[in-house]
């Protein structure tokens, strides 16, 4: 033990899965949006995730994309 107090609340948060909920109305509203808008949103999300991704994960992702692993 390093003398620091263990933060049990933080440990519990790390164990909990990330859950994402939408109402049926929100899903219907999304379905009505134009395909081009949905694809633009998806592209923006992918760019964000790529920028936030650690370098090691980027290397693994590229190898998967090229079929090397």
C-alpha positions as CSV (number, residue, x, y, z in Angstrom):
1,X,0.0,0.0,0.0
2,X,1.3,3.5,-0.9
3,X,-0.4,5.3,2.0
4,X,-3.0,6.9,-0.2
5,X,-6.7,6.4,0.6
6,X,-8.6,4.3,-1.9
7,X,-11.4,6.2,-3.6
8,X,-14.2,3.5,-3.6
9,X,-16.6,5.7,-5.5
10,X,-14.2,6.2,-8.4
11,X,-13.6,2.4,-8.5
12,X,-17.3,1.8,-8.8
13,X,-17.6,4.3,-11.6
14,X,-14.8,2.6,-13.6
15,X,-16.7,-0.7,-13.2
16,X,-20.0,0.6,-14.5
17,X,-20.7,0.4,-18.2
18,X,-21.5,3.5,-20.2
19,X,-25.2,3.4,-20.9
20,X,-26.9,5.6,-23.5
21,X,-30.7,5.9,-23.7
22,X,-33.0,7.6,-26.2
23,X,-36.8,7.8,-26.2
24,X,-38.9,6.4,-29.0
25,X,-39.7,9.9,-30.0
26,X,-36.0,10.9,-30.3
27,X,-35.4,7.8,-32.3
28,X,-38.3,8.6,-34.7
29,X,-37.0,12.2,-35.0
30,X,-33.5,10.9,-35.9
31,X,-35.0,8.5,-38.5
32,X,-36.6,11.4,-40.3
33,X,-33.4,13.3,-40.7
34,X,-31.8,13.3,-44.2
35,X,-29.1,10.6,-44.8
36,X,-26.5,13.3,-45.7
37,X,-26.9,14.9,-42.3
38,X,-26.6,11.6,-40.5
39,X,-23.4,10.8,-42.4
40,X,-21.9,14.2,-41.7
41,X,-22.6,13.6,-38.0
42,X,-21.0,10.2,-38.2
43,X,-17.9,11.6,-39.9
44,X,-17.5,14.3,-37.2
45,X,-17.8,11.6,-34.5
46,X,-15.1,9.5,-36.2
47,X,-12.8,12.4,-36.5
48,X,-13.3,13.3,-32.8
49,X,-12.6,9.7,-31.7
50,X,-9.5,9.5,-33.9
51,X,-8.1,12.7,-32.4
52,X,-8.8,11.5,-28.9
53,X,-7.4,8.0,-29.5
54,X,-4.1,7.1,-27.9
55,X,-1.2,6.5,-30.4
56,X,-1.0,2.8,-29.6
57,X,-4.7,2.4,-30.4
58,X,-4.2,4.2,-33.6
59,X,-1.5,1.8,-34.7
60,X,-3.7,-1.2,-33.9
61,X,-6.6,0.4,-35.7
62,X,-4.5,0.9,-38.8
63,X,-3.2,-2.6,-38.8
64,X,-6.8,-3.9,-38.5
65,X,-7.8,-1.7,-41.4
66,X,-5.0,-3.0,-43.6
67,X,-5.8,-6.6,-42.7
68,X,-2.4,-7.2,-41.0
69,X,-4.0,-8.5,-37.8
